[in-house]
Amino acid sequence: MRSLISQGLARADPLGIGIDIAPDLAVLSRDGIPSDRIFALGPLTRASFWECTAVPDIRLQCRSLASRIVQDWIADAKFPSEP
């Protein structure tokens, strides 16, 4: 975490209890730009999603993030043209 913050790839949330994230769980850089490769789940997201320490809450975050990653992968996939 310290390395991400010192490199400017992440920043502490406004409450100082975790990492600042976008609504889709992307970690925000020092400049507030959401990462397309670094995400946060669970207790690190407390400032945005206060109730995120229980397994059911983390499970929902995981499902949401997995869906986003799959959608991004499909959008970026290069499928061959059909004959």
N, C-alpha and C positions, 0 to 999 in steps of 0.2 A: 504494500500500500504506500509506504513512504517513497518507494522508487517511482511509482506511477504519479504521485503528487509532485515529487521533485522534478520529474520530467515534463510536467504540465499536462499529462494525459488524464489526470483526474483532479478533483478538488473536493474539499470537505463540504458537507451540506451546510446550510445556513445555521442549523442548530449545533453543529460540531459533534454530532453523534454517529456519523456515517459518511457515506459518499453521496455527492450530489448527482442525481440521475434525471434523465428525461422520463416522461410518462411510459415509454416503451422499455424501460430498464437500462437504456444505454447510459454509460458513464459519461458525465459532462467533463470536458477538458477545463483547464484553467480559464479559457476564454468563453466557456459556456457552450462549446460546440459538442453535440452528441457524437460519441464514437460509433463507428459501424462494426467494430470488432470487440469492444470491451463492454461487458454488462455486469450488473450487480444484482444479487438475489438475497433474500433473507434479511438478517439483522442490519446489514450495511445500508438498507433502504428505509430504515425507521423514520427518518424525517419526512419522507414522502408517503410511506405506507405504514403508519404507526403500528398496526397489528400485523407484523410480519415475522414473528419469532416462532410461531407454532407451525408444525408440519403441514396442516391443511392450507394455511396461507402461503407458505413457501411452495407447496405443490401447485397452487394456482399461478404463482409467478412463473414457475418452471414451464407450465403448460402455455402460458401467454408468450414467453420468450421462445420456446420451441416452435410455436406457430409462426412467429415473426421470422425466425431464422429460415424455416422451410419456405415461407413466402419469398424472402429475399433470394434464396437459392434458386427457386423456380424462375423468378424474374431475371436472374443473371444467367441461367442455363442456356447453352447454345444447342438447340435441338436441330438435327439434320432435316432438311426439307423433305417432305414426302414426295414420292415419285408421281 
